Structures are given as structure tokens and as C-alpha cells.
Amino acid sequence: MNEKKTIDLQHVFDCVVDAVQNKPLLAPESVLADFGFTRYNTGGGCICYALFNPDDTCIYVTDRSGHTLPKVMGEAWVGLYDADMQVIKGYFPNE
């Protein structure tokens, strides 16, 4: 059987937020790839970096518009969502 492993999304969320706060000039790909994030089309022309668990909980990382990929980590908004896409935890800094 090929079961997907459940990821501790709370921990990943905290690590990503730490990178936003303390490594703002890093390229998102270099930070997020280590956790297994992939580019994901959310619909309506919007794209994000996403990391999904088998239970459909997920983390989305976008730029501050919420519509596209951040150019650097300091521009990232981070959301941890339940299977119904309700925000469990978010890091959405003001500009």
C-alpha cells in the first residue's frame, strides 16, 4: 500500500513564518522546497506554494496580494487551512 505520510503542518508553518521574519531576502523556492511545497493553481488565475496532508489540511504561501507567488520570503503571506479551507492559523503581516 502506498500511503502518504502526514506532515506536522503546525511545525512547518512556524518554520516558514520564521523565514519570513528572519530571512526576508531569501528566494521562496530555496526555503519551501525543503519542506515539499509545490506550485499550486488555486483557481481564478491565482497561484501559490502549497503543502497538503492526506486529510486535505494544507499550507498556502502567497505574496501579499494573495494571488501570486512571493518574490522573496519577506513578501510572503502564510496560511494554515483545515480540510474545508477555513483558516486555522495565519501570518498575514501588514505592508
Jmol script that loads the backbone (N, CA, C; Angstrom):
load data "model"
ATOM      1  N   MET A   1       0.848  -1.170   0.000  1.00  0.00           N
ATOM      2  CA  MET A   1       0.000   0.000   0.000  1.00  0.00           C
ATOM      3  C   MET A   1       0.903   1.246   0.000  1.00  0.00           C
ATOM      4  N   ASN A   2       0.508   2.279  -0.728  1.00  0.00           N
ATOM      5  CA  ASN A   2       1.302   3.496  -0.848  1.00  0.00           C
ATOM      6  C   ASN A   2       0.598   4.656  -0.153  1.00  0.00           C
ATOM      7  N   GLU A   3       0.690   4.695   1.182  1.00  0.00           N
ATOM      8  CA  GLU A   3       0.043   5.755   1.951  1.00  0.00           C
ATOM      9  C   GLU A   3       0.951   6.970   2.041  1.00  0.00           C
ATOM     10  N   LYS A   4       0.328   8.145   1.944  1.00  0.00           N
ATOM     11  CA  LYS A   4       1.086   9.378   2.091  1.00  0.00           C
ATOM     12  C   LYS A   4       1.324   9.649   3.572  1.00  0.00           C
ATOM     13  N   LYS A   5       2.489  10.147   3.868  1.00  0.00           N
ATOM     14  CA  LYS A   5       2.870  10.463   5.234  1.00  0.00           C
ATOM     15  C   LYS A   5       2.235  11.794   5.662  1.00  0.00           C
ATOM     16  N   THR A   6       1.738  11.832   6.880  1.00  0.00           N
ATOM     17  CA  THR A   6       1.185  13.068   7.426  1.00  0.00           C
ATOM     18  C   THR A   6       2.333  13.958   7.905  1.00  0.00           C
ATOM     19  N   ILE A   7       2.241  15.222   7.554  1.00  0.00           N
ATOM     20  CA  ILE A   7       3.261  16.210   7.890  1.00  0.00           C
ATOM     21  C   ILE A   7       2.773  17.050   9.065  1.00  0.00           C
ATOM     22  N   ASP A   8       3.657  17.410   9.966  1.00  0.00           N
ATOM     23  CA  ASP A   8       3.315  18.299  11.078  1.00  0.00           C
ATOM     24  C   ASP A   8       3.243  19.729  10.531  1.00  0.00           C
ATOM     25  N   LEU A   9       2.056  20.099  10.045  1.00  0.00           N
ATOM     26  CA  LEU A   9       1.897  21.407   9.408  1.00  0.00           C
ATOM     27  C   LEU A   9       2.066  22.568  10.377  1.00  0.00           C
ATOM     28  N   GLN A  10       1.759  22.367  11.640  1.00  0.00           N
ATOM     29  CA  GLN A  10       1.985  23.433  12.633  1.00  0.00           C
ATOM     30  C   GLN A  10       3.470  23.779  12.688  1.00  0.00           C
ATOM     31  N   HIS A  11       4.304  22.743  12.702  1.00  0.00           N
ATOM     32  CA  HIS A  11       5.755  22.952  12.753  1.00  0.00           C
ATOM     33  C   HIS A  11       6.251  23.623  11.470  1.00  0.00           C
ATOM     34  N   VAL A  12       5.785  23.140  10.317  1.00  0.00           N
ATOM     35  CA  VAL A  12       6.196  23.737   9.045  1.00  0.00           C
ATOM     36  C   VAL A  12       5.754  25.193   8.982  1.00  0.00           C
ATOM     37  N   PHE A  13       4.522  25.475   9.411  1.00  0.00           N
ATOM     38  CA  PHE A  13       4.017  26.850   9.453  1.00  0.00           C
ATOM     39  C   PHE A  13       4.971  27.734  10.252  1.00  0.00           C
ATOM     40  N   ASP A  14       5.341  27.286  11.442  1.00  0.00           N
ATOM     41  CA  ASP A  14       6.241  28.068  12.297  1.00  0.00           C
ATOM     42  C   ASP A  14       7.597  28.292  11.635  1.00  0.00           C
ATOM     43  N   CYS A  15       8.120  27.289  10.961  1.00  0.00           N
ATOM     44  CA  CYS A  15       9.405  27.425  10.263  1.00  0.00           C
ATOM     45  C   CYS A  15       9.317  28.419   9.106  1.00  0.00           C
ATOM     46  N   VAL A  16       8.217  28.372   8.357  1.00  0.00           N
ATOM     47  CA  VAL A  16       8.043  29.292   7.231  1.00  0.00           C
ATOM     48  C   VAL A  16       7.897  30.724   7.743  1.00  0.00           C
ATOM     49  N   VAL A  17       7.101  30.921   8.795  1.00  0.00           N
ATOM     50  CA  VAL A  17       6.947  32.258   9.372  1.00  0.00           C
ATOM     51  C   VAL A  17       8.293  32.775   9.884  1.00  0.00           C
ATOM     52  N   ASP A  18       9.087  31.902  10.479  1.00  0.00           N
ATOM     53  CA  ASP A  18      10.419  32.300  10.932  1.00  0.00           C
ATOM     54  C   ASP A  18      11.260  32.797   9.753  1.00  0.00           C
ATOM     55  N   ALA A  19      11.169  32.114   8.628  1.00  0.00           N
ATOM     56  CA  ALA A  19      11.918  32.542   7.438  1.00  0.00           C
ATOM     57  C   ALA A  19      11.405  33.889   6.927  1.00  0.00           C
ATOM     58  N   VAL A  20      10.093  34.109   6.962  1.00  0.00           N
ATOM     59  CA  VAL A  20       9.527  35.397   6.539  1.00  0.00           C
ATOM     60  C   VAL A  20      10.081  36.521   7.416  1.00  0.00           C
ATOM     61  N   GLN A  21      10.118  36.280   8.710  1.00  0.00           N
ATOM     62  CA  GLN A  21      10.540  37.302   9.660  1.00  0.00           C
ATOM     63  C   GLN A  21      12.046  37.496   9.703  1.00  0.00           C
ATOM     64  N   ASN A  22      12.811  36.420   9.566  1.00  0.00           N
ATOM     65  CA  ASN A  22      14.255  36.500   9.823  1.00  0.00           C
ATOM     66  C   ASN A  22      15.152  36.308   8.601  1.00  0.00           C
ATOM     67  N   LYS A  23      14.560  35.908   7.496  1.00  0.00           N
ATOM     68  CA  LYS A  23      15.331  35.713   6.258  1.00  0.00           C
ATOM     69  C   LYS A  23      14.549  36.304   5.086  1.00  0.00           C
ATOM     70  N   PRO A  24      14.173  37.575   5.191  1.00  0.00           N
ATOM     71  CA  PRO A  24      13.241  38.163   4.230  1.00  0.00           C
ATOM     72  C   PRO A  24      13.748  38.247   2.796  1.00  0.00           C
ATOM     73  N   LEU A  25      15.046  38.180   2.568  1.00  0.00           N
ATOM     74  CA  LEU A  25      15.574  38.311   1.217  1.00  0.00           C
ATOM     75  C   LEU A  25      15.809  36.976   0.507  1.00  0.00           C
ATOM     76  N   LEU A  26      15.579  35.869   1.212  1.00  0.00           N
ATOM     77  CA  LEU A  26      15.759  34.557   0.586  1.00  0.00           C
ATOM     78  C   LEU A  26      14.692  34.301  -0.471  1.00  0.00           C
ATOM     79  N   ALA A  27      15.075  33.559  -1.502  1.00  0.00           N
ATOM     80  CA  ALA A  27      14.123  33.135  -2.526  1.00  0.00           C
ATOM     81  C   ALA A  27      13.199  32.080  -1.923  1.00  0.00           C
ATOM     82  N   PRO A  28      11.896  32.225  -2.089  1.00  0.00           N
ATOM     83  CA  PRO A  28      10.959  31.257  -1.509  1.00  0.00           C
ATOM     84  C   PRO A  28      11.229  29.810  -1.923  1.00  0.00           C
ATOM     85  N   GLU A  29      11.622  29.600  -3.183  1.00  0.00           N
ATOM     86  CA  GLU A  29      11.865  28.233  -3.639  1.00  0.00           C
ATOM     87  C   GLU A  29      12.911  27.532  -2.788  1.00  0.00           C
ATOM     88  N   SER A  30      13.941  28.271  -2.380  1.00  0.00           N
ATOM     89  CA  SER A  30      15.023  27.656  -1.616  1.00  0.00           C
ATOM     90  C   SER A  30      14.581  27.258  -0.210  1.00  0.00           C
ATOM     91  N   VAL A  31      13.620  27.972   0.346  1.00  0.00           N
ATOM     92  CA  VAL A  31      13.117  27.663   1.685  1.00  0.00           C
ATOM     93  C   VAL A  31      12.027  26.592   1.614  1.00  0.00           C
ATOM     94  N   LEU A  32      11.073  26.779   0.722  1.00  0.00           N
ATOM     95  CA  LEU A  32       9.875  25.948   0.698  1.00  0.00           C
ATOM     96  C   LEU A  32      10.094  24.561   0.095  1.00  0.00           C
ATOM     97  N   ALA A  33      11.022  24.438  -0.831  1.00  0.00           N
ATOM     98  CA  ALA A  33      11.284  23.134  -1.458  1.00  0.00           C
ATOM     99  C   ALA A  33      11.740  22.108  -0.432  1.00  0.00           C
ATOM    100  N   ASP A  34      12.486  22.551   0.577  1.00  0.00           N
ATOM    101  CA  ASP A  34      12.970  21.631   1.610  1.00  0.00           C
ATOM    102  C   ASP A  34      11.821  20.959   2.370  1.00  0.00           C
ATOM    103  N   PHE A  35      10.664  21.623   2.422  1.00  0.00           N
ATOM    104  CA  PHE A  35       9.504  21.068   3.126  1.00  0.00           C
ATOM    105  C   PHE A  35       8.574  20.286   2.203  1.00  0.00           C
ATOM    106  N   GLY A  36       8.791  20.390   0.897  1.00  0.00           N
ATOM    107  CA  GLY A  36       7.954  19.668  -0.053  1.00  0.00           C
ATOM    108  C   GLY A  36       6.854  20.499  -0.694  1.00  0.00           C
ATOM    109  N   PHE A  37       6.894  21.822  -0.543  1.00  0.00           N
ATOM    110  CA  PHE A  37       5.905  22.688  -1.190  1.00  0.00           C
ATOM    111  C   PHE A  37       6.024  22.571  -2.703  1.00  0.00           C
ATOM    112  N   THR A  38       4.887  22.703  -3.379  1.00  0.00           N
ATOM    113  CA  THR A  38       4.854  22.747  -4.835  1.00  0.00           C
ATOM    114  C   THR A  38       3.989  23.939  -5.259  1.00  0.00           C
ATOM    115  N   ARG A  39       4.178  24.359  -6.505  1.00  0.00           N
ATOM    116  CA  ARG A  39       3.307  25.404  -7.049  1.00  0.00           C
ATOM    117  C   ARG A  39       1.928  24.805  -7.248  1.00  0.00           C
ATOM    118  N   TYR A  40       0.898  25.599  -6.919  1.00  0.00           N
ATOM    119  CA  TYR A  40      -0.463  25.092  -6.967  1.00  0.00           C
ATOM    120  C   TYR A  40      -1.389  26.178  -7.491  1.00  0.00           C
ATOM    121  N   ASN A  41      -2.201  25.824  -8.473  1.00  0.00           N
ATOM    122  CA  ASN A  41      -3.176  26.751  -9.034  1.00  0.00           C
ATOM    123  C   ASN A  41      -4.442  26.671  -8.197  1.00  0.00           C
ATOM    124  N   THR A  42      -4.790  27.768  -7.526  1.00  0.00           N
ATOM    125  CA  THR A  42      -5.967  27.776  -6.656  1.00  0.00           C
ATOM    126  C   THR A  42      -7.241  28.147  -7.401  1.00  0.00           C
ATOM    127  N   GLY A  43      -7.115  28.481  -8.682  1.00  0.00           N
ATOM    128  CA  GLY A  43      -8.274  28.849  -9.486  1.00  0.00           C
ATOM    129  C   GLY A  43      -8.356  30.349  -9.685  1.00  0.00           C
ATOM    130  N   GLY A  44      -9.066  30.753 -10.698  1.00  0.00           N
ATOM    131  CA  GLY A  44      -9.246  32.180 -10.962  1.00  0.00           C
ATOM    132  C   GLY A  44      -7.960  32.898 -11.317  1.00  0.00           C
ATOM    133  N   GLY A  45      -6.990  32.160 -11.838  1.00  0.00           N
ATOM    134  CA  GLY A  45      -5.721  32.774 -12.211  1.00  0.00           C
ATOM    135  C   GLY A  45      -4.763  32.981 -11.051  1.00  0.00           C
ATOM    136  N   CYS A  46      -5.091  32.440  -9.889  1.00  0.00           N
ATOM    137  CA  CYS A  46      -4.246  32.604  -8.700  1.00  0.00           C
ATOM    138  C   CYS A  46      -3.343  31.383  -8.525  1.00  0.00           C
ATOM    139  N   ILE A  47      -2.139  31.639  -8.041  1.00  0.00           N
ATOM    140  CA  ILE A  47      -1.172  30.563  -7.819  1.00  0.00           C
ATOM    141  C   ILE A  47      -0.494  30.785  -6.467  1.00  0.00           C
ATOM    142  N   CYS A  48      -0.123  29.685  -5.829  1.00  0.00           N
ATOM    143  CA  CYS A  48       0.558  29.754  -4.536  1.00  0.00           C
ATOM    144  C   CYS A  48       1.545  28.606  -4.445  1.00  0.00           C
ATOM    145  N   TYR A  49       2.313  28.602  -3.377  1.00  0.00           N
ATOM    146  CA  TYR A  49       3.060  27.418  -2.990  1.00  0.00           C
ATOM    147  C   TYR A  49       2.157  26.689  -2.002  1.00  0.00           C
ATOM    148  N   ALA A  50       2.025  25.381  -2.157  1.00  0.00           N
ATOM    149  CA  ALA A  50       1.119  24.622  -1.300  1.00  0.00           C
ATOM    150  C   ALA A  50       1.787  23.353  -0.797  1.00  0.00           C
ATOM    151  N   LEU A  51       1.380  22.982   0.409  1.00  0.00           N
ATOM    152  CA  LEU A  51       1.811  21.732   1.024  1.00  0.00           C
ATOM    153  C   LEU A  51       0.566  21.087   1.620  1.00  0.00           C
ATOM    154  N   PHE A  52       0.216  19.884   1.140  1.00  0.00           N
ATOM    155  CA  PHE A  52      -1.011  19.206   1.548  1.00  0.00           C
ATOM    156  C   PHE A  52      -0.722  17.969   2.385  1.00  0.00           C
ATOM    157  N   ASN A  53      -1.601  17.720   3.337  1.00  0.00           N
ATOM    158  CA  ASN A  53      -1.623  16.473   4.085  1.00  0.00           C
ATOM    159  C   ASN A  53      -2.683  15.567   3.473  1.00  0.00           C
ATOM    160  N   PRO A  54      -2.618  14.257   3.735  1.00  0.00           N
ATOM    161  CA  PRO A  54      -3.629  13.345   3.195  1.00  0.00           C
ATOM    162  C   PRO A  54      -5.060  13.702   3.625  1.00  0.00           C
ATOM    163  N   ASP A  55      -5.215  14.366   4.772  1.00  0.00           N
ATOM    164  CA  ASP A  55      -6.557  14.742   5.246  1.00  0.00           C
ATOM    165  C   ASP A  55      -7.029  16.076   4.666  1.00  0.00           C
ATOM    166  N   ASP A  56      -6.304  16.590   3.677  1.00  0.00           N
ATOM    167  CA  ASP A  56      -6.609  17.846   2.975  1.00  0.00           C
ATOM    168  C   ASP A  56      -6.363  19.106   3.793  1.00  0.00           C
ATOM    169  N   THR A  57      -5.745  18.999   4.974  1.00  0.00           N
ATOM    170  CA  THR A  57      -5.249  20.212   5.617  1.00  0.00           C
ATOM    171  C   THR A  57      -4.056  20.668   4.785  1.00  0.00           C
ATOM    172  N   CYS A  58      -3.789  21.967   4.789  1.00  0.00           N
ATOM    173  CA  CYS A  58      -2.717  22.449   3.931  1.00  0.00           C
ATOM    174  C   CYS A  58      -2.174  23.786   4.407  1.00  0.00           C
ATOM    175  N   ILE A  59      -1.042  24.135   3.839  1.00  0.00           N
ATOM    176  CA  ILE A  59      -0.453  25.466   3.998  1.00  0.00           C
ATOM    177  C   ILE A  59      -0.352  26.066   2.613  1.00  0.00           C
ATOM    178  N   TYR A  60      -0.805  27.314   2.481  1.00  0.00           N
ATOM    179  CA  TYR A  60      -0.619  28.086   1.262  1.00  0.00           C
ATOM    180  C   TYR A  60       0.328  29.230   1.574  1.00  0.00           C
ATOM    181  N   VAL A  61       1.222  29.515   0.639  1.00  0.00           N
ATOM    182  CA  VAL A  61       2.121  30.670   0.743  1.00  0.00           C
ATOM    183  C   VAL A  61       1.940  31.487  -0.531  1.00  0.00           C
ATOM    184  N   THR A  62       1.556  32.746  -0.368  1.00  0.00           N
ATOM    185  CA  THR A  62       1.362  33.652  -1.497  1.00  0.00           C
ATOM    186  C   THR A  62       2.102  34.954  -1.236  1.00  0.00           C
ATOM    187  N   ASP A  63       2.038  35.854  -2.214  1.00  0.00           N
ATOM    188  CA  ASP A  63       2.519  37.202  -1.948  1.00  0.00           C
ATOM    189  C   ASP A  63       1.419  37.941  -1.179  1.00  0.00           C
ATOM    190  N   ARG A  64       1.642  39.197  -0.882  1.00  0.00           N
ATOM    191  CA  ARG A  64       0.700  39.949  -0.055  1.00  0.00           C
ATOM    192  C   ARG A  64      -0.637  40.218  -0.739  1.00  0.00           C
ATOM    193  N   SER A  65      -0.690  40.071  -2.059  1.00  0.00           N
ATOM    194  CA  SER A  65      -1.969  40.237  -2.748  1.00  0.00           C
ATOM    195  C   SER A  65      -2.853  39.005  -2.559  1.00  0.00           C
ATOM    196  N   GLY A  66      -2.218  37.871  -2.233  1.00  0.00           N
ATOM    197  CA  GLY A  66      -2.942  36.621  -2.111  1.00  0.00           C
ATOM    198  C   GLY A  66      -3.202  35.941  -3.438  1.00  0.00           C
ATOM    199  N   HIS A  67      -2.634  36.487  -4.517  1.00  0.00           N
ATOM    200  CA  HIS A  67      -2.931  35.965  -5.846  1.00  0.00           C
ATOM    201  C   HIS A  67      -1.760  35.311  -6.568  1.00  0.00           C
ATOM    202  N   THR A  68      -0.538  35.554  -6.115  1.00  0.00           N
ATOM    203  CA  THR A  68       0.610  35.033  -6.846  1.00  0.00           C
ATOM    204  C   THR A  68       1.740  34.658  -5.888  1.00  0.00           C
ATOM    205  N   LEU A  69       2.842  34.217  -6.437  1.00  0.00           N
ATOM    206  CA  LEU A  69       3.987  33.773  -5.644  1.00  0.00           C
ATOM    207  C   LEU A  69       4.803  34.958  -5.153  1.00  0.00           C
ATOM    208  N   PRO A  70       5.301  34.890  -3.937  1.00  0.00           N
ATOM    209  CA  PRO A  70       6.185  35.954  -3.451  1.00  0.00           C
ATOM    210  C   PRO A  70       7.539  35.895  -4.148  1.00  0.00           C
ATOM    211  N   LYS A  71       8.142  37.051  -4.353  1.00  0.00           N
ATOM    212  CA  LYS A  71       9.473  37.105  -4.974  1.00  0.00           C
ATOM    213  C   LYS A  71      10.573  36.814  -3.952  1.00  0.00           C
ATOM    214  N   VAL A  72      10.354  37.239  -2.710  1.00  0.00           N
ATOM    215  CA  VAL A  72      11.266  36.980  -1.593  1.00  0.00           C
ATOM    216  C   VAL A  72      10.427  36.580  -0.379  1.00  0.00           C
ATOM    217  N   MET A  73      11.036  35.921   0.580  1.00  0.00           N
ATOM    218  CA  MET A  73      10.303  35.444   1.752  1.00  0.00           C
ATOM    219  C   MET A  73       9.645  36.575   2.534  1.00  0.00           C
ATOM    220  N   GLY A  74      10.259  37.737   2.563  1.00  0.00           N
ATOM    221  CA  GLY A  74       9.692  38.861   3.307  1.00  0.00           C
ATOM    222  C   GLY A  74       8.357  39.345   2.772  1.00  0.00           C
ATOM    223  N   GLU A  75       7.992  38.947   1.553  1.00  0.00           N
ATOM    224  CA  GLU A  75       6.707  39.313   0.949  1.00  0.00           C
ATOM    225  C   GLU A  75       5.632  38.259   1.165  1.00  0.00           C
ATOM    226  N   ALA A  76       5.975  37.171   1.839  1.00  0.00           N
ATOM    227  CA  ALA A  76       5.064  36.026   1.915  1.00  0.00           C
ATOM    228  C   ALA A  76       3.971  36.181   2.961  1.00  0.00           C
ATOM    229  N   TRP A  77       2.793  35.758   2.575  1.00  0.00           N
ATOM    230  CA  TRP A  77       1.681  35.534   3.493  1.00  0.00           C
ATOM    231  C   TRP A  77       1.548  34.030   3.618  1.00  0.00           C
ATOM    232  N   VAL A  78       1.296  33.568   4.839  1.00  0.00           N
ATOM    233  CA  VAL A  78       1.273  32.130   5.110  1.00  0.00           C
ATOM    234  C   VAL A  78      -0.042  31.777   5.794  1.00  0.00           C
ATOM    235  N   GLY A  79      -0.736  30.785   5.265  1.00  0.00           N
ATOM    236  CA  GLY A  79      -1.986  30.351   5.873  1.00  0.00           C
ATOM    237  C   GLY A  79      -2.016  28.844   6.051  1.00  0.00           C
ATOM    238  N   LEU A  80      -2.440  28.425   7.236  1.00  0.00           N
ATOM    239  CA  LEU A  80      -2.654  27.017   7.544  1.00  0.00           C
ATOM    240  C   LEU A  80      -4.166  26.802   7.542  1.00  0.00           C
ATOM    241  N   TYR A  81      -4.643  25.870   6.711  1.00  0.00           N
ATOM    242  CA  TYR A  81      -6.072  25.686   6.496  1.00  0.00           C
ATOM    243  C   TYR A  81      -6.515  24.278   6.841  1.00  0.00           C
ATOM    244  N   ASP A  82      -7.782  24.173   7.311  1.00  0.00           N
ATOM    245  CA  ASP A  82      -8.347  22.845   7.535  1.00  0.00           C
ATOM    246  C   ASP A  82      -8.894  22.310   6.213  1.00  0.00           C
ATOM    247  N   ALA A  83      -9.471  21.144   6.227  1.00  0.00           N
ATOM    248  CA  ALA A  83      -9.948  20.493   5.002  1.00  0.00           C
ATOM    249  C   ALA A  83     -11.075  21.273   4.322  1.00  0.00           C
ATOM    250  N   ASP A  84     -11.760  22.152   5.057  1.00  0.00           N
ATOM    251  CA  ASP A  84     -12.831  22.980   4.496  1.00  0.00           C
ATOM    252  C   ASP A  84     -12.330  24.368   4.085  1.00  0.00           C
ATOM    253  N   MET A  85     -11.000  24.525   4.060  1.00  0.00           N
ATOM    254  CA  MET A  85     -10.351  25.788   3.690  1.00  0.00           C
ATOM    255  C   MET A  85     -10.656  26.936   4.651  1.00  0.00           C
ATOM    256  N   GLN A  86     -10.885  26.591   5.906  1.00  0.00           N
ATOM    257  CA  GLN A  86     -11.035  27.598   6.953  1.00  0.00           C
ATOM    258  C   GLN A  86      -9.655  27.816   7.582  1.00  0.00           C
ATOM    259  N   VAL A  87      -9.312  29.072   7.839  1.00  0.00           N
ATOM    260  CA  VAL A  87      -8.001  29.391   8.392  1.00  0.00           C
ATOM    261  C   VAL A  87      -7.893  28.854   9.816  1.00  0.00           C
ATOM    262  N   ILE A  88      -6.888  28.016  10.028  1.00  0.00           N
ATOM    263  CA  ILE A  88      -6.562  27.547  11.370  1.00  0.00           C
ATOM    264  C   ILE A  88      -5.612  28.551  12.014  1.00  0.00           C
ATOM    265  N   LYS A  89      -4.657  28.994  11.200  1.00  0.00           N
ATOM    266  CA  LYS A  89      -3.613  29.887  11.688  1.00  0.00           C
ATOM    267  C   LYS A  89      -3.105  30.651  10.479  1.00  0.00           C
ATOM    268  N   GLY A  90      -2.876  31.941  10.641  1.00  0.00           N
ATOM    269  CA  GLY A  90      -2.364  32.719   9.536  1.00  0.00           C
ATOM    270  C   GLY A  90      -1.316  33.717   9.956  1.00  0.00           C
ATOM    271  N   TYR A  91      -0.413  33.980   9.065  1.00  0.00           N
ATOM    272  CA  TYR A  91       0.571  35.033   9.262  1.00  0.00           C
ATOM    273  C   TYR A  91       0.437  35.942   8.050  1.00  0.00           C
ATOM    274  N   PHE A  92      -0.245  37.055   8.264  1.00  0.00           N
ATOM    275  CA  PHE A  92      -0.554  37.989   7.203  1.00  0.00           C
ATOM    276  C   PHE A  92      -0.114  39.387   7.642  1.00  0.00           C
ATOM    277  N   PRO A  93       1.200  39.656   7.563  1.00  0.00           N
ATOM    278  CA  PRO A  93       1.713  40.948   8.049  1.00  0.00           C
ATOM    279  C   PRO A  93       1.181  42.117   7.217  1.00  0.00           C
ATOM    280  N   ASN A  94       1.010  43.245   7.883  1.00  0.00           N
ATOM    281  CA  ASN A  94       0.608  44.466   7.185  1.00  0.00           C
ATOM    282  C   ASN A  94       1.760  44.990   6.374  1.00  0.00           C
ATOM    283  N   GLU A  95       1.434  45.683   5.310  1.00  0.00           N
ATOM    284  CA  GLU A  95       2.504  46.275   4.485  1.00  0.00           C
ATOM    285  C   GLU A  95       3.007  47.521   5.163  1.00  0.00           C
TER     286      GLU A  95
END
end "model"
wireframe off; spacefill off
backbone 0.3
color backbone group
